[in-house]
Amino acid sequence: MADSQPIRFPGESPQYRTARAALLEAERELRRRVEQVAALRRALPIGGLLKEDYVFEETDAAGAPRSVRFSELFAPGKETLIVYSFMFGNAMKAACPSCTSILDGLDGQVPHLRQRVNVAVVAKSPIARIQALARERGWRHHRLLSSGGNTFNTDYHAERADGTQLPALSVFARREGRIHHCYTTELLYERPDPGQDGRHVDFIWPLWNLLDFTPDGRGGDWRPRLTYES
């Protein structure tokens, strides 16, 4: 519940409070805009039908590989599927550090998300290699799929014609038994504004959102790594 009086913190100066009040109004406007954009996203007309009932590879509870169709990713009573395509192609020596950072942060949220929607993570590597990465990172909740035997990545713009992998968040919905594409992040494919990075999945990436609260911000050219010395 909002307090009728503006809050104060120990030792703050009048200059700080004036600047903070201006920032607060900007934050309020940002919240309004975020909610407006989310409403626009929800109001999109239903997208095209799923190109095909793709066959992926995953592992069962015993760790044995098995095939699973895209249509089988929808649990009973849950008509929405979120798919994160991460950059870990078979030709890559290691997984993309940025995608790995995203999935590190999201792994603990998956049990919460699954109360509302279906969630899957797709990469263009053999399933054994993907599972090895999951064990290394300590992922416990992601549903991991190999798209090595299908064209899902290229069809939904997570892979270029030359095999380069791209990050993408896509949403699909089942309506009257048929699966439709609803949304895919697209800012990466557009020319960014001057001084902006082309990243288009920041809203699901805890790392940057937290750093944006700090005085030094995102740190210029700093990028996450797979390992750190300390």
C-alpha positions as CSV (number, residue, x, y, z in Angstrom):
1,M,0.0,0.0,0.0
2,A,1.5,3.4,-1.0
3,D,2.4,5.8,1.7
4,S,0.9,9.3,1.4
5,Q,4.3,10.8,2.4
6,P,7.5,10.4,0.2
7,I,10.0,8.1,1.8
8,R,13.4,9.1,2.9
9,F,16.6,7.1,3.5
10,P,19.3,7.8,6.1
11,G,21.8,10.6,5.1
12,E,20.2,11.4,1.7
13,S,20.6,14.9,0.4
14,P,17.9,17.2,-1.0
15,Q,19.6,16.8,-4.4
16,Y,19.4,13.0,-4.1
17,R,15.6,13.2,-3.3
18,T,14.9,15.6,-6.2
19,A,16.7,13.4,-8.7
20,R,15.1,10.3,-7.2
21,A,11.6,11.8,-7.5
22,A,12.3,12.5,-11.2
23,L,13.5,8.9,-11.6
24,L,10.5,7.6,-9.8
25,E,8.2,9.2,-12.3
26,A,10.2,7.7,-15.1
27,E,9.9,4.3,-13.5
28,R,6.2,4.7,-13.2
29,E,6.0,5.6,-16.9
30,L,8.2,2.6,-17.8
31,R,5.9,0.3,-15.9
32,R,2.9,1.7,-17.7
33,R,4.7,1.2,-21.1
34,V,5.8,-2.3,-20.2
35,E,2.2,-3.2,-19.4
36,Q,1.0,-1.5,-22.6
37,V,3.4,-3.5,-24.7
38,A,2.4,-6.7,-23.0
39,A,-1.2,-5.9,-23.8
40,L,-0.3,-5.4,-27.4
41,R,1.5,-8.7,-27.5
42,R,-1.5,-10.5,-26.0
43,A,-3.7,-8.8,-28.6
44,L,-1.8,-10.1,-31.6
45,P,-4.0,-12.1,-34.0
46,I,-3.4,-15.8,-33.8
47,G,-0.3,-16.7,-35.9
48,G,0.2,-19.3,-38.6
49,L,-0.2,-23.0,-38.1
50,L,2.8,-25.0,-36.9
51,K,4.7,-25.8,-40.0
52,E,5.0,-29.5,-39.1
53,D,4.7,-31.7,-36.0
54,Y,8.5,-31.7,-35.5
55,V,10.2,-34.7,-34.0
56,F,12.8,-33.9,-31.3
57,E,15.0,-36.1,-29.1
58,E,15.0,-35.9,-25.4
59,T,15.9,-38.3,-22.5
60,D,13.5,-40.2,-20.3
61,A,13.6,-40.4,-16.5
62,A,16.2,-43.1,-16.8
63,G,18.4,-41.1,-19.1
64,A,17.6,-43.1,-22.2
65,P,17.1,-41.1,-25.5
66,R,13.6,-41.0,-26.9
67,S,11.7,-39.2,-29.6
68,V,9.0,-36.7,-28.8
69,R,6.7,-34.7,-31.2
70,F,6.1,-31.0,-30.9
71,S,2.4,-31.8,-30.2
72,E,3.4,-34.0,-27.3
73,L,5.0,-31.0,-25.5
74,F,1.5,-29.8,-24.5
75,A,0.4,-31.2,-21.1
76,P,-3.3,-31.8,-20.6
77,G,-5.1,-28.6,-19.7
78,K,-2.2,-26.4,-20.7
79,E,-2.7,-24.8,-24.2
80,T,0.4,-22.5,-24.3
81,L,4.0,-23.6,-25.0
82,I,7.1,-21.4,-24.5
83,V,10.2,-22.5,-26.4
84,Y,13.6,-21.0,-25.8
85,S,16.1,-21.8,-28.7
86,F,19.6,-21.5,-27.4
87,M,22.9,-21.2,-29.3
88,F,24.5,-24.6,-28.9
89,G,25.0,-26.0,-32.4
90,N,26.8,-29.2,-33.0
91,A,29.6,-27.3,-34.7
92,M,30.1,-25.0,-31.7
93,K,32.9,-25.8,-29.3
94,A,30.8,-24.7,-26.3
95,A,27.4,-23.3,-25.6
96,C,26.8,-19.6,-26.0
97,P,27.7,-17.9,-22.6
98,S,24.8,-15.5,-22.9
99,C,22.2,-18.2,-23.6
100,T,23.7,-20.2,-20.8
101,S,23.4,-17.3,-18.4
102,I,19.7,-16.9,-19.4
103,L,19.0,-20.6,-18.8
104,D,21.0,-20.6,-15.5
105,G,18.6,-17.9,-14.3
106,L,15.4,-19.5,-15.6
107,D,15.9,-23.0,-14.4
108,G,14.5,-22.4,-10.9
109,Q,11.5,-20.6,-12.4
110,V,10.4,-23.5,-14.5
111,P,8.4,-25.3,-11.8
112,H,6.5,-22.0,-11.3
113,L,5.9,-21.5,-15.0
114,R,4.6,-25.0,-15.4
115,Q,1.7,-24.2,-13.2
116,R,0.4,-22.1,-16.1
117,V,2.2,-23.1,-19.3
118,N,4.4,-25.6,-21.0
119,V,8.1,-24.8,-21.3
120,A,10.9,-26.3,-23.4
121,V,14.5,-25.5,-24.3
122,V,15.8,-26.5,-27.8
123,A,19.3,-26.7,-29.2
124,K,20.8,-28.0,-32.4
125,S,23.2,-30.5,-30.7
126,P,22.8,-34.2,-29.9
127,I,20.8,-34.8,-26.8
128,A,23.7,-36.4,-24.9
129,R,25.7,-33.3,-25.4
130,I,22.9,-31.1,-24.2
131,Q,22.3,-33.2,-21.1
132,A,26.1,-33.1,-20.3
133,L,25.9,-29.3,-20.4
134,A,22.8,-29.4,-18.1
135,R,24.7,-31.6,-15.5
136,E,27.7,-29.2,-15.7
137,R,25.5,-26.2,-15.1
138,G,23.3,-27.8,-12.4
139,W,20.1,-27.4,-14.3
140,R,17.3,-29.5,-12.8
141,H,14.1,-28.4,-14.3
142,H,14.5,-27.5,-18.0
143,R,12.8,-29.8,-20.5
144,L,15.7,-30.1,-23.0
145,L,15.2,-31.1,-26.6
146,S,17.6,-31.7,-29.5
147,S,16.5,-30.3,-32.8
148,G,19.3,-32.0,-34.6
149,G,17.0,-34.1,-36.8
150,N,14.5,-31.4,-37.8
151,T,14.2,-27.8,-39.3
152,F,12.6,-26.1,-36.3
153,N,15.5,-23.8,-35.7
154,T,15.6,-22.5,-39.3
155,D,11.8,-22.4,-39.7
156,Y,11.4,-20.2,-36.6
157,H,14.5,-18.0,-37.2
158,A,16.8,-19.5,-34.5
159,E,19.4,-20.5,-37.2
160,R,20.7,-18.8,-40.3
161,A,21.1,-20.6,-43.6
162,D,24.9,-21.0,-43.0
163,G,24.2,-22.9,-39.7
164,T,24.8,-19.9,-37.4
165,Q,22.7,-20.3,-34.3
166,L,20.6,-17.5,-32.9
167,P,18.8,-17.0,-29.6
168,A,15.0,-16.8,-29.8
169,L,12.0,-17.0,-27.5
170,S,8.9,-18.3,-29.2
171,V,5.3,-18.9,-28.0
172,F,2.8,-21.4,-29.4
173,A,-0.8,-22.0,-28.6
174,R,-3.1,-24.9,-29.2
175,R,-6.6,-23.9,-30.4
176,E,-9.2,-26.5,-31.2
177,G,-6.6,-29.2,-31.5
178,R,-4.3,-27.3,-33.9
179,I,-1.1,-25.6,-32.9
180,H,-0.4,-22.0,-33.9
181,H,2.6,-19.8,-33.7
182,C,1.8,-16.7,-31.5
183,Y,5.0,-14.8,-31.0
184,T,8.8,-14.8,-31.5
185,T,11.3,-12.2,-30.3
186,E,12.3,-10.2,-33.4
187,L,14.4,-7.2,-32.3
188,L,17.6,-9.1,-33.1
189,Y,16.7,-9.1,-36.7
190,E,16.1,-5.3,-36.8
191,R,18.7,-2.6,-37.0
192,P,19.2,-1.4,-33.3
193,D,18.9,2.3,-32.4
194,P,22.3,4.0,-32.1
195,G,24.2,2.9,-29.0
196,Q,21.8,0.0,-28.3
197,D,22.7,-3.7,-28.3
198,G,20.7,-6.0,-30.6
199,R,19.8,-8.4,-27.7
200,H,16.1,-9.2,-27.9
201,V,15.6,-11.5,-25.0
202,D,16.6,-9.1,-22.2
203,F,13.2,-9.2,-20.5
204,I,13.7,-12.9,-19.5
205,W,17.4,-12.3,-18.6
206,P,17.8,-11.6,-14.8
207,L,21.5,-10.6,-15.2
208,W,21.0,-7.4,-17.1
209,N,17.8,-6.4,-15.3
210,L,19.7,-6.6,-11.9
211,L,22.8,-4.7,-13.2
212,D,20.5,-1.9,-14.5
213,F,19.8,-1.1,-10.9
214,T,23.5,-0.5,-10.1
215,P,25.6,2.7,-10.5
216,D,27.9,1.1,-13.1
217,G,25.0,-0.5,-15.0
218,R,25.8,-3.2,-17.6
219,G,29.5,-2.4,-17.7
220,G,30.1,-1.3,-21.3
221,D,31.6,-4.2,-23.2
222,W,31.3,-6.7,-20.3
223,R,29.6,-10.0,-21.2
224,P,28.9,-13.1,-19.1
225,R,31.3,-16.1,-19.3
226,L,30.8,-19.8,-18.8
227,T,33.4,-19.8,-16.0
228,Y,35.1,-17.3,-13.7
229,E,38.3,-17.5,-11.7
230,S,36.6,-16.2,-8.6
